[in-house]
Amino acid sequence: MFIIGFSNKTSMPLVRIICGNFKHCVIITKNQKGFILHQFVKRNYVARIAINERGMAQLKNNGWVFIFVHKKIHKLNPHTWTCVNYVKSGIGLKNAFIQTPDKLYEYIIKNLT
């Protein structure tokens, strides 16, 4: 099991214009001490941030939406160009028409939950 998080905030001006409600997405995995947030920063660089239950609650209070995916995570590909493609690699999705966090959210709600 893993979690996909969606945020409606970003610091990137172009993303604010292009994307709808959700502007960013991440994969969150569980470990022995809590969670690891896999933050796609840029091609070939993914920051892995340790986060606990309190941190998850703070993200939720700041507008994040979490979807729990009850399947095994695929191999994560840090060589992608966007956070959406990074998350798509984690769920094994190869649909070229899904390029924004909003479209990814809609797909996951319809097909993985």
DRENFIPA-199134 format. One line per 4 residues: number of its first residue (from 1); for each residue x, y, z of C-alpha. Coordinates in nm, 3 decimals, padded with zeros to 5 digits. Layout:
NUM = X,Y,Z  ...
REM end
This chain:
1 = 00.000,00.000,00.000  00.108,00.356,-00.067  -00.047,00.702,-00.068  -00.075,00.958,-00.346
5 = -00.096,01.317,-00.223  -00.234,01.609,-00.422  -00.173,01.976,-00.342  -00.348,02.286,-00.471
9 = -00.038,02.503,-00.414  00.281,02.555,-00.613  00.559,02.809,-00.645  00.579,02.769,-01.022
13 = 00.387,03.043,-01.213  00.333,02.840,-01.532  00.186,02.550,-01.336  -00.061,02.790,-01.167
17 = -00.187,02.891,-01.513  -00.195,02.550,-01.683  -00.323,02.324,-01.404  -00.671,02.335,-01.256
21 = -00.747,02.267,-00.891  -00.450,02.042,-00.812  -00.106,02.177,-00.893  00.128,01.909,-00.754
25 = 00.130,01.541,-00.666  00.358,01.314,-00.464  00.394,00.952,-00.364  00.409,00.870,00.005
29 = 00.533,00.532,00.125  00.525,00.387,00.474  00.829,00.273,00.668  00.893,00.160,01.028
33 = 00.915,00.513,01.171  00.637,00.680,00.975  00.619,00.791,00.614  00.853,00.893,00.332
37 = 00.726,01.168,00.103  00.881,01.130,-00.244  00.897,01.493,-00.361  00.969,01.522,-00.733
41 = 01.184,01.836,-00.763  01.327,01.814,-01.114  01.438,01.554,-01.364  01.676,01.306,-01.200
45 = 01.617,01.449,-00.852  01.355,01.326,-00.607  01.380,01.443,-00.246  01.281,01.181,00.007
49 = 01.140,01.356,00.311  01.064,01.173,00.636  00.723,01.270,00.769  00.520,01.149,01.066
53 = 00.147,01.134,01.145  00.150,01.495,01.266  00.313,01.610,00.944  00.050,01.425,00.742
57 = -00.223,01.598,00.945  -00.062,01.936,00.881  -00.053,01.870,00.507  -00.420,01.774,00.515
61 = -00.503,02.094,00.705  -00.320,02.290,00.433  -00.543,02.153,00.159  -00.367,01.833,00.058
65 = -00.585,01.542,-00.052  -00.466,01.185,00.001  -00.567,00.872,-00.188  -00.473,00.534,-00.042
69 = -00.376,00.287,-00.313  -00.405,-00.075,-00.206  -00.165,-00.233,-00.450  00.209,-00.280,-00.480
73 = 00.404,00.024,-00.595  00.582,-00.007,-00.930  00.940,00.099,-00.986  00.961,00.476,-00.943
77 = 01.130,00.651,-01.234  01.316,00.971,-01.131  01.410,01.039,-01.495  01.065,01.173,-01.582
81 = 00.991,01.539,-01.655  00.703,01.614,-01.416  00.555,01.514,-01.083  00.258,01.361,-01.269
85 = 00.481,01.134,-01.475  00.671,01.037,-01.161  00.348,00.932,-00.987  00.230,00.757,-01.304
89 = 00.549,00.547,-01.296  00.463,00.449,-00.938  00.117,00.323,-01.029  00.228,00.169,-01.359
93 = 00.020,00.403,-01.576  00.137,00.475,-01.930  -00.154,00.692,-02.049  -00.005,00.983,-02.247
97 = -00.324,01.191,-02.218  -00.288,01.233,-01.842  -00.046,01.523,-01.793  -00.192,01.733,-01.509
101 = -00.251,01.650,-01.143  -00.627,01.707,-01.195  -00.649,01.447,-01.472  -00.437,01.204,-01.270
105 = -00.666,01.252,-00.969  -00.975,01.183,-01.182  -00.815,00.868,-01.325  -00.715,00.734,-00.984
109 = -01.058,00.799,-00.833  -01.229,00.616,-01.122  -00.989,00.325,-01.162  -00.784,00.259,-00.847
113 = -01.019,00.319,-00.555
REM end
